[in-house]
Amino acid sequence: MKRFNTTGTCYEYKHYMVNIDERVQQIKKMVDQGDYFCINRGRQYGKTTTLRFLKKALDSEYTVFSISFEGGSDEDFSSLRKVTQKMFAAFSRAVKYQKVENISKSVLDFLNKDIVLAEETEKLSDTISDFCQLNDRPIVVIIDEVDQAGNYDSFIKFLGLLRDKFLNREEEPTFHSVILAGVYDVKNLKLKIRPEGQHQYNSPWNIASQFDVSMELSESGIKGMLEEYEGDHHTGMDTAHIAKLISDYTSGYPFLVSRLCQIIDEKLNKNWTEAGFLEAVKSILKENNTLFDDMRKKLDDFPPMRTVITATLFTGEPISFNTYDRAIDVARMFNFIKDNNGKIAVSNRIFEVWFYNLFESEAETSGLAENTDIISTGSIDKPLFIKNGHLDMKVVLERFCVHFNEIYDKNDEKFIEKQGRKFFLFFLKPIINGTGNFYVEAETRDQRRMDVVVDYAGERFVIELKIWRGDSYNEQGEEQLSEYLDYFGLERGYLVSFCFTKDKKVGVREVSVGSRTIVEAVV
């Protein structure tokens, strides 16, 4: 039986794969230029798959040693000499078990004998030069899984050795190009050793070229993969529509693309419809997998990063995307956030909903009344909102108005402005939990407004959350929501206004905007 291999973007037997030829050719140009560089992306981002195809593209012109530093022992990294010896041992294994092209007999003889290296850095440098001089073709070194090596200071010294050789390559032979791949950027390897300790800004890899090649899977590439699949399976799917849904929810994160397709193919009986896709989204958000496990660990390891993500999700405050801010840089490195027109946004909808689910669960168990009270009211009132499997969003808004004013009426304006939208999402989450999903539209997330899109049992609801700024601004919000409904082809929308005027009229009303109906709640 064919199944998706979620470590890449293809089937285990027949390769239904997003074409990455353009990506590989872009990286090859960097190798041709003799660049030293890093490919740093989050867990299961397709790095190893890309390196495998890159090696194939390089094999005709270079001698390529593609090795991994995963699984090394403390002894392997106990000194600079040991790290260098580990590299040569990995070269030997590559020759034995992989297909290493264009390798000279002198290099084979070198690797086949017991390699005894000196302790002195200068002699280690000479050994690398002698090794490179023995080969007829330029040597390219690819080192995958450098994160584990980054636990050791000796590896930092090893990078320093390669850097010095790079700077002297006009006088001494050395590797033509060196590629490091892992999650952690080399400049943050010290951060990995001591997450809250002293940071290292003087990178041993400061000769590295900037790696700006996109590693995301494009919508057109996903569509091409689905078309090939559809040609074999004839499911009747609208490949363009499903590709857009996958792209919208994953932003091309390779593991998420593969896993969603695997769920639809294997668990949902090839239900390649929008309803089937949304069911796959619910399924992936419920499961334990190595990617989500790692995300949770990273949040615990880097509290400032958690603060940045929480503020991005709940407050609507526009946070500038500045990678010189340590917390922002770390979140970017893990691919948790992205640059959205100079402001921070969570990198994809799947991650966003996962973060919401986690933070709501933590709030529920925190014991803090400001969180638990609004969550519990949503849970208790849930039978009022679901009628014959249909979600009555107007009743949801009516009950939210009642509970919000009961619980938070005595809080000041600043508190409500910062926390109000978070409390609405906390109220909503237990109501739709298990049956529906929601996400916040990144383009509308700011201090003025935030659009929440809810999918529940095949129905879609769009809810705009905003701060009341007066009647004219409110009318403008109604017009904006009406335009947004056009995008989804909906006739009915919902608006929640957090109002701070003393004479505010709390409650829910319906207004007509053109041919559409807006259900507006004022709290």
Sequence and secondary structure as in RCSB ss.txt:
>XXXX:A:sequence
MKRFNTTGTCYEYKHYMVNIDERVQQIKKMVDQGDYFCINRGRQYGKTTTLRFLKKALDSEYTVFSISFEGGSDE
DFSSLRKVTQKMFAAFSRAVKYQKVENISKSVLDFLNKDIVLAEETEKLSDTISDFCQLNDRPIVVIIDEVDQAG
NYDSFIKFLGLLRDKFLNREEEPTFHSVILAGVYDVKNLKLKIRPEGQHQYNSPWNIASQFDVSMELSESGIKGM
LEEYEGDHHTGMDTAHIAKLISDYTSGYPFLVSRLCQIIDEKLNKNWTEAGFLEAVKSILKENNTLFDDMRKKLD
DFPPMRTVITATLFTGEPISFNTYDRAIDVARMFNFIKDNNGKIAVSNRIFEVWFYNLFESEAETSGLAENTDII
STGSIDKPLFIKNGHLDMKVVLERFCVHFNEIYDKNDEKFIEKQGRKFFLFFLKPIINGTGNFYVEAETRDQRRM
DVVVDYAGERFVIELKIWRGDSYNEQGEEQLSEYLDYFGLERGYLVSFCFTKDKKVGVREVSVGSRTIVEAVV
>XXXX:A:secstr
   EETTTTEESSS      HHHHHHHHHHHHTT  EEEE  TTSSHHHHHHHHHHHHTTTSEEEEEE TT  TG
GGSSHHHHHHHHHHHHHHHHHHS   S  HHHHHHHHS     SSHHHHHHHHHHHHHH SS EEEEEE HHHHT
T HHHHHHHHHHHHHHHTTTTS   SEEEEEESS GGGHHHHHSTTS    S TTTT B      S  HHHHHHH
HHHHHHHH     HHHHHHHHHHHHTT HHHHHHHHHIIIIISTT  SHHHHHHHHHHHHHS  HHHHHHHHHHH
H HHHHHHHHHHHHT    B  TTSHHHHHHHHTTSEEEETTEEEES HHHHHHHHHHHHHHHHTS  HHHHHHH
HHHHHHHHHHEETTEE HHHHHHHHHHHHHHHHTTS HHHHHHHHHHHHHHHHHHHHTTTEEEEE GGG SSSEE
EEEEEETTEEEEEEEEE   HHHHHHHHHHHHHHHHHHT SEEEEEEE   TT   EEEEEEETTEEEEEEE 
